[in-house]
Amino acid sequence: MQHLFPRQRFSLVHSIPFHGFLNVHHSISPMTFNFRSYFKSHHPQTLASLKSILNSFFTLLSKFNPMAANQNSVHPSDDPPPFHPSEPSIPVSYPLKTLEELESRSYFDSFHFPFNKASVKLPPYAANELPKRRRLLVCHDMAGGYLDDKWIQGGNNPDAYAIWHWYLIDVFVYFSHALVTLPPPCWINTAHKHGVKVLGTFILEWDEGKRIANKLLSSKNSAQMYAERLSELAAALGFDGWLVNMEVSLDVGQIPNLKEFVSHLTQSMHSLVPGSLVIWYDSVTIDGNLNWQDQLNEKNKPFFDISDGIFVNYTWRENYPKHSAEVAGDRKFDVYMGIDVFGRNTYGGGQWTTNLALDVIKRDNVSAAIFAPGWVYETKQLPDFQTAQNRWWALVEKSWDISQNYPRTLPFYSNFDQGHGYQFTVDGKQMSQTPWNNISSQSFQPFLEFSGESTGGNLKVAVDIKEPSYNGGGNLTFNGTLEDDFQFSARLFEGKLQLADSPVHFTYSVKSNGSSLLGLSLEFTSGAAEQKSVLLASSGDSLLTMSRFVRHFDNVIMPHRVSKLESESSWVIQESSIAMEGYMLTKIHAVCYKLRPEVHKSESQGKTMALSPSEYHAVLGHLAINSCTLNSDFPPSTSWLVEGNFTKLSSSDSNGSRKLNVKLVWKLKGGKTHPFPKYNIYVKKQPDLSIAESNGSLQLVQEYLGVAVVEAYYVSDLVVPSGTSSVTFIIQVCSLDGALQKLEESPSLDLDVQGS
């Protein structure tokens, strides 16, 4: 495919683009002779051999210039320490590199296997076959994969790469150059939450790939066996299929067994995971040549016919999508035309003109496959990753269509967390100031638009990961200027939530300055296509609010309950209810407005200050939508069975402190199941009473450790100070609607740490 050596190893002066996602860099003037096309047409196998030679050359070259390999680093996590998969250690995601690993099923004996299981299933509407329309597949390919995202329980890089424009995506592929790329569970969890299918990658390339192919395709039975092993892995880990990239030349006699492998993989995946996908990559042809076709044709259609689609190589010409659609017939939406965001001979140039290729693909009504959107992150596009990422995906949205809608079911909850941040809060109380990353913590992401200024002012809307949050590590900030007689509307979500006869309850948290007010605008559509708009207004003067908005909305609703948190008085919780039986909730916007300028006392600064009439600042901390009949009851702590396994306590250091390792596991008694999506993990360290009394320090404080999305958490190197008699681990249960069990009512485990 591509990136067969690290991109950051060489500075780009000029390049000769090759097929198979390969770039060879040189420092002379661009050649006028079309080197790639000549070899593609006349000597495709020579091209593959040349690629192998060049790869070896550049690998050797990098050894003589180790500094070059770090030139454009993007804060990757340190490699995990050497470990044996069966021995306890910090849980990580990792690929399989040999057929022997795949055949032996040794992965299932790994200590890390239970942690790698995805905890979020696709919602019912997304679990079936893909919709009969154009689709967008995104192949992540971020600097080789398994970077910050490999740390299952999270890392400490607040600037870690993530994707949050899930509403534009139908299929997500996790890619690396290992033989069997298993998607880290964080990607599966957040993609599934947003209705996006996730595929792993099976890839053969270079001389080693040829040797593996000989074993894989040695017989019909071997082809079927390895296909079943791949299907078993996908089903066990909770992802939705495979991208198959056979980027090696084969003997024509091996093609029947290759077809058997692809066909059996597709059938076994469909059997184990209904609605799953096997996508063939445009590489080796039916005659065994490694010859990228850049379109669907008679050379690769036999593989298309026995799989769920084809990922077409990215160096296609303008008329190739149309030709491919004609060849595919009624399966034209299963043709995914590749676009390389790095722009290596891709149509339209990729990068900031990726939309040009999307426009052509959309015109010809086939699907698109975007390869390596991490270009924005890896190349450090200005001014910063957040801004550049939003700008780049806005171009995609402008050319393409929205693929996902939410909310679609209740309860619905978003705290706008992108899966990384500089602090972590729970119900407005800051629990940790340690930078972190964990894509599994991503909440439903808003459909923010980035279109410049508003009428009557200039407001900027952004997800803020630095300002203290209401929950998690993110919130939505609205900053700028706004005149008193104007309002600013920002798109939050586009849903398909069918309402029943019971009322729906909206709860949201706001922190604002002065006369800055923030409400929610809701749009509803009936079965007869009748549209209605409703404003859930902010608390304030009801008469002024009604007179201000009665002409703009069909209904204006004041909150029936307004409260402040005891722990953080600047957060205001607003609650409103509405009954719209027979209608579908289709749009949710934030509405920023002011009723009148005023002098106020800044909650955060504790002093009186006057805002200019046009200054506006508000923060939206979370949004929860529930049926009023929903009750977030938690099982009592006695309903849980909590154990500590693989407990290890080190010897005392010079200060008398020791380090504790333990795997916490919990489950409801009686084999009961539950819908809880995650758990916050805390620890309390109990000092020896005689020592504590002499020091006058009996108060215990909960220390936040992290979040678990499976019923297990590995505590590594927890410092146990001298004089500690026991430690108590608290597992705070979190519900789908954002509610949290009280810590004193949560399941827990006491461990005696006295003695050696």
Secondary structure, DSSP 8 states (H G I E B T S, - for coil): ---SS-GGGS--SEEEEETTTEEEEESS---SS-HHHHHHHH-HHHHHHHHHHHHHHHHHHHHH-GGGGGTT------------TTS--S-B---B-SHHHHHHTGGGGSTTTGGGS------HHHHSS--SS--EEEE---TTS-SGGGBTT-BS-TT------GGG-SEEE---SSSEE---HHHHHHHHHTT-EEEEEEEEEHHHHHHHHHHHTSSHHHHHHHHHHHHHHHHHHT--EEEEEEES---GGGHHHHHHHHHHHHHHHHHHSTT-EEEEES-B-TTS-B---SS-STTTHHHHHTSSEEEE-S---TTHHHHHHHHHGGGGGGEEEEEETT-SS-GGGSGGGHHHHHHHHHHTT-EEEEE-TTHHHHTT-SS-HHHHHHHHHHHHHHHS--------SSSEEE----SEES-EEETTEEEE-S-EE-GGG------------BTTEEEEEEEESSS--SSBT-EEEEEEEE-TT--EEEEEEEEEEE--SS-EEEEEEEEE-TTEEEEEEEEEEETT--EEEEEE--SS-HHHHHHHHTTT-SEEE--SEEEE-SS-TT-EEEEEEE--TTEEEEEEEEEEEES---EEEETTTTEEEE--TTEEEEEEEEEEEEETT-------GGGEEEEEEEEEE----TTS-EEEEEEEEEEEGGG------EEEEEEEEEE-HHHHHHHT------EEEEEESSSEEEEEEEEE-TTEEEEEEEEEEE-TTS-B--GGGS-EEEEE----
